[in-house]
Amino acid sequence: MLVPHRLDRADEAASVRGRRPKQAKLVQRPALCALVEAKPALCWSPDRIAGWLRRRLPGDTAMQISHEAIYPSLCDPRRRQVIDRSLTQRRRSARPLRRPKIARRPTRRGIIRGMVSITARPAEVEDRKVPGHWEGDLVMGTKPSAVATLVERASHCTTIVALPDGIKAEQVTPLLTGSLLGIPPHQPRTLTWDRGREIAEHQAITTGTRMPIYLCKPRSPWQRGTNENTNRLLRQYLPKGADLRTFSQADLDAVAHELNHRPRKTHGYRTPAEIYADLLNSSDALTA
């Protein structure tokens, strides 16, 4: 049983700890603040910054901070300015405040002839241990502008394909085929796509690339979740209100390069480019 005077000291200590407002950790540590502030300019999220610090400076508690401690300094206008709040424009959502996500309404899709369902896809695709399995879809701008995105499931390495002529199947097929043919010969294995009409000539793509294409179930974007997540990241560069026909292939290659060189939490804060290079090297070793 605690004696009364010890209880008084404990209450007093708790009261001191609970006093508000508290000085932000980034105010107390200018060196950490400078390091954190440099990363949003590269389109890094608070979670990505916190993970990178843990990997880059392990054991240095003075240079560690949680993503939840970064968000208030960056996004809360009631806080005293610690980080330049104009950097919120470099966030994926470009919003100055954090807001809950809104579920998208499902869209109607037409029937595609000769399609192969995702249920027929090889079992090896699921565990992400075998490289060369890709997911793809369109990212829409102002209608009818769009680009096609291809994401490798194991590394999350991304390719963006310009579609300057439109999004009909006959316009998408040759450009998508050309992009898939640019993948190293021993890499392409499968492609998983949504049931959009742009993929109606999937059999011609398979003939040209020898890559079987599997289509998701209706209203099931989660079945190509790697691509869905990547497309959300791309909205930071390709906003919904933009005419995506104004982006050249060189512009899109630069966006993909930047995205592929951003560390990912799922890879222990390594980059997709690093993971993809390792996969290519291991595949080369197996085929040698």
N, C-alpha and C positions, 0 to 999 in steps of 0.2 A: 504493500500500500504506500502511495506517494505521500510525502509530508506536505503540509500546506504551502510552505515557502517555495518548495520546488515547483508546485503547481503554479504559483504566481509567476515564477521566472519563465516557465514554459508558455503560459498565456501571453506574457509580455513579448517573448520571442516570436510567437505565432502572429501577434498583432503587428510587429515590425515587418515580418515577411509579407503580410497581407496588405500593407499600405499601398494605396494607389494615388497618383500614377507611378508606375515603376519606370526606371530608366531602361530603355531598350538595350539588349545585349550588343547590338551593332553600334550604339552610341558609346558604350564602354570600351569597345575594342575597334579602334579605327582601322587597324591593319586588316582585320576580318571584314569590316564594312567595305573597304576598298576592293577586296577580292570578290566579295559577293556582288557588288554594284557593277563590276565589269562583265559579269556573265549574262544578265538579261539583255544586254546589247547584242549578244550572240544568239538571242532567242532561246536561252536556257530557262527552263521552268525552275521555281524554287525547289521542288523535289529533286530535280536533276543537279542543281547546285549543291544541295546538302549531301547527296550521294557521292558526288565528285570529290567534295572536301574529305569525306570519310575515307575514300580510296587514296586520294593524293597525300593527305596528312594524317595517317593513322596514328592514334595515340596522343595527338596534340589537341587536348581538350580546349585550349584557348582559341583554336581555329576551327571549332566544330559548331554547327548551328542546325537546328531542325528546320524543315521546310515551313512548318507552322509558325516559326518565329520570323521567317523572312516575309511571309505573306502580309502581316499587319504593317510592317515597315514600308512595303511596296504598294499595298492596295488600300489601306485604311486612311481616308483623308483626315480623320480625327487625330491621328498620331502626328507628333512633331516630325518634320521632314527628316528622314534618315537617309533613305535612298531616293534618288531622283524619280518622282512619280511619273514623269514622261516616259519612263521605260516600260510602263504598263502597255504602251502601244506595241511593244515588241513581244507581248504575250501572245499565245496561240489564239485566244479569243479577242485580243486587243481591247478588252474591257478594263476600265479603271477599278472595278469592284468585282469580287467573287460572287458568282450567281449559280444557283442550281441548274443542272442540265434539264432540257425539255425533250421529252420523247418525240421522235419523228413519227408522223403518220405513215402507214404502209401505202405503197403505190401499186397500182394494177400492172401486171406484166402480161405480155402476149405469149402465145405458145410457140416454141422454137422446135423446128423439125429435127429429128435425129439426135436430140440431146441425150447426153449420158448423165444420169443423176450422180450427185456427190456420194450417194450410198454405195456406188460401184468403185469409188476411189480406193487405191491400194492402202492397206493398213499402215504401211510405213510412213505415210504422210502425217499421221497423227502425232507421233512422238517427236518430230522435228530433229531427229538425229541424222537423217539422210538429207543432204543438200539437194537443191535443184527443184523443189516443189514450190510453185509460185501461186499467188493470188492476185486477182486484178478486178478493176471496175473503172467506171468513169467518174471524174470529178467535174461537176457542172458549174459553169459561170452563168452569165446572162444568156438566156436561150437564143440560139442553139449552140453556144460555145461550150467547149468541154476539152478536157485532156484525159488520156488513159493513164492509169497507174498500175505498175507491176511491183509486187513486193515478195521477196524470197522469204519463206516461212522460217527457216532456221536462223538466218542472220538479220532479218528485217531490212536488208539492203533494198533500195527503192530505185526504180526507173520511171521516168515520166515521159509520155509520148504525146507530142503535139498533134492536134487534129484540126488543122486549119480549114479543111473543106467541109466539115460537118460530122454528125454522129450516126449517120445511117450505116448499116452493115457494110455496104459496098465501099464506103469511105474509110471506115475503121479497119477493115480486114487487111489491106496491103501495108498500112503503117504499123499495125500491131504485129503482123507477121515479120516485117523487117526488124522490128525491135527485138523480138524473140530470137531471131536468127543471130543477133549480136551477142547472145549469151554463149559463153564457152561451150564447145560441142559436147563435153562430157557432163555438163551441168543440168540442162533442161530435162525434166522428167514428167511433171504434170502442171496443169494450170487450172485453178478453180476460179469460176467467174459467177457473177450474179445473172439472173434471168432477164437481162436487158436485151432489147431488140438489136442493139449494136453488135451482139455476138451471134446473130442468126446464121452467119456463114462460118461457124466454128469448125465445120468439117473441112473447109478449104484451108483454114489456119493449121489444123492438125496435119493435113496432107503436106503443107509447105514446111512445117517445122518438126514433124514427127513427135509432136507433144500432144498427148491426149488432153481434152478439155472436159472438166466436170462442172456441172451447173448446180448451184445451191437450190434448196427447196424455196418455194415462194415465201416472201416476207421473212426470210431468215438470214439477215446480213451477218449475224454472229457466226455463221458457218465459214465466213472468210474474215474473221475478226482481226487478223493481222493487217489486212488491207484497209479495213474500216478505221482502225486506229491511226494508221498512217495517213489516210485521207483527212482525218481531223487535224493532224499535225500540219498538213499541207495548206489548210485554210488560213494559216498564218501568212502564207505567201500568195495564195490564190483565193482571194475573198469571193463570196457568193455573188456580189454585185459587180464583179469585174468581167470584162469581155476577154475570155481566155484566148481568143484568136490573136490578140495583140502580143502574146508571149511567143517568142521564137523558140525553136528547139534548143538553141544555145542558152536562152534564158532558163528554160526548164531543166537543162542539164546542170546549170549552176545551182538551182534550188535543190535538186536531188543530191548534188555534191555536199551542200551544206547540211542537209538532213542526214546523210550517211556518215557524216563526221561529228554528229552530236552524240554524246554518251547516252546509253539507255539503261534504265534500272534493271530491266529484264536480263541484261548481259553483264550485270555487276559493274555497270557504268563504263563498260568498253563500248566502242562505237560499232555500228553495223559494218562499216568498211573494214575494221579490224577482224571481225568475226568472219566476214565473207572471204577475206584474203586467206585466213586459216583454212576455211572449207575448201577453197580452190587448191591450196597447197596439199592438203590431205588427199583430195581426189586425184591430183597429179601423181602423188606417190603410189596410190593404189593402182593406177592405170599404167604406170611405168613398167 
